[in-house]
Amino acid sequence: MWEFNESFNQYFLAVDIFDKLRKSMGPIGQYYKEGHGYFAFPKLEGEIKPWMTFRGKEVLTWSLNNYLGLANHPEVRKADAEGAAQYGMAYPMGARMMSGQTKLHEELEAKLAAFVGKPAAYLLNYGYQGMVSIIDALVSRNDVVVYDSESHACIIDGLRLFPGKRFVYAHNDMDSLRKQLIHATRLAEKTGGGILVITEGVFGMAGDLGNLKDIAALKKEFSFRLLVDDAHGFGTMGKTGAGTAEHFGVEDEVDILFSTFAKSGAGIGAFVAAEEDIVMYLAYNLRSQIFAKSLPMPMVVGALKRLEIMQTQPQLKENLWTIVNALQKGLKEVGLDIGKTESPVTPVYMKGNVPEATNMVFDLRENYSIFCSIVVYPVIPKGQILLRLIPTAVHTLDDVKLTINAFAECAQKLKEGKYYAEKMSQI
Ligand SMILES: Cc1ncc(COP(=O)(O)O)c(C=O)c1O
């Protein structure tokens, strides 16, 4: 209600926005008083490697997407430093379209395209913003989008900008996708639009693979274009590490491939790859790139080095998979539930409330020196606990052994109710 306050000669709104925010700090923010700096916003210090420092103590870290161990690879560190020394962090100034184009940006794009088996590629400053913008640029009011229900936030948020109709299919469920494609086709016939199907290559929470082979097969029955977010598959999946499409042998059926450098690439930035004219369309229409500064040169120089290492040092991917297989096998052998993962992403599912989950993670960190990510309600259903482990090429089999023992003991304590509490304790 509007109220006129005579003494101040002003109108006051009944609700103050800040008061509203303070009352509801958001799904994770609601726990900030108990968990800030520990469960959320923890400070991992020291060089990026499996053993890092947390609150002054060495911990074995399983929460960094440094799949190939490139973050601290000596050749990468050297290239990053040389790139910064030669060009500074500012060059080039301006957006790509205006004044931010360089030969090295173009060289990196050509090399990325060749690596993933597409005619062309275009760099993005950040994966998240890039994907939001890709969806915004690709589809308009008359088009129809069909997407997986467990799609990453960047896909969901891209769809927030989309004014047309969308249909969500049950996660990786091909019957559901088929049904939604029937609806989408009927609608597109009426509107005169096209259909875009969006999925991830590797689902980053559960580690299962987008069903790319079956999705691609549906192209025989339906007319649609396929956009794949392969953030976790790039560098880890497929014979050469080109990603999940290579793993399934469906490179040609994936029309638009997206990945970030923030995971295997251990850097920042991202790219999108497709046919040449589509990439050119995106270059001229991606608002996140047209209205933002070009990726700084040290990032480009660093990404070129990372790509070269991915292609010339296959032992990194082999090491990664040795650790992945040992970790996943070991966790299963001690009776833990790792769901349907087929990728390095290793979820461990347990049952318990939020306070129990935090007490267990506290025990893991303080008494077993294991640092991993924790996901609880409301991100996942009530009563479930998800601890996510990310193995890398630079972990060792001793690290794996230590972790499996720690998880087996902590899971047993959880079962026995030793972590039970009604309320989260303050750290
Ligand atoms: C599936 C997926 N897509 C996109 C992104 C965003 O990438 P970036 O960190 O480069 O913004 C992430 C990273 O969290 C991701 O997991």
The ligand as an SDF file (V2000), in Angstrom:
LIG
                    3D

 16 16  0  0  0  0  0  0  0  0999 V2000
   27.7170  -27.7420  -17.3570 C   0  0  0  0  0  0  0  0  0  0  0  0
   28.3190  -26.3770  -17.1840 C   0  0  0  0  0  0  0  0  0  0  0  0
   28.1090  -25.4440  -18.1080 N   0  0  0  0  0  0  0  0  0  0  0  0
   28.6330  -24.2010  -17.9920 C   0  0  0  0  0  0  0  0  0  0  0  0
   29.4090  -23.8480  -16.9210 C   0  0  0  0  0  0  0  0  0  0  0  0
   29.9170  -22.4330  -16.8040 C   0  0  0  0  0  0  0  0  0  0  0  0
   31.2430  -22.2970  -17.1650 O   0  0  0  0  0  0  0  0  0  0  0  0
   32.1370  -21.0640  -16.7000 P   0  0  0  0  0  0  0  0  0  0  0  0
   32.6920  -21.4190  -15.3550 O   0  0  0  0  0  0  0  0  0  0  0  0
   33.1730  -20.9290  -17.7590 O   0  0  0  0  0  0  0  0  0  0  0  0
   31.2550  -19.8460  -16.6120 O   0  0  0  0  0  0  0  0  0  0  0  0
   29.6810  -24.8060  -15.9470 C   0  0  0  0  0  0  0  0  0  0  0  0
   30.5530  -24.4570  -14.7950 C   0  0  0  0  0  0  0  0  0  0  0  0
   30.1730  -24.4750  -13.6760 O   0  0  0  0  0  0  0  0  0  0  0  0
   29.1170  -26.0990  -16.0740 C   0  0  0  0  0  0  0  0  0  0  0  0
   29.3300  -27.0400  -15.1430 O   0  0  0  0  0  0  0  0  0  0  0  0
  1  2  1  0
  2  3  1  0
  2 15  2  0
  3  4  2  0
  4  5  1  0
  5  6  1  0
  5 12  2  0
  6  7  1  0
  7  8  1  0
  8  9  2  0
  8 10  1  0
  8 11  1  0
 12 13  1  0
 12 15  1  0
 13 14  2  0
 15 16  1  0
M  END
$$$$
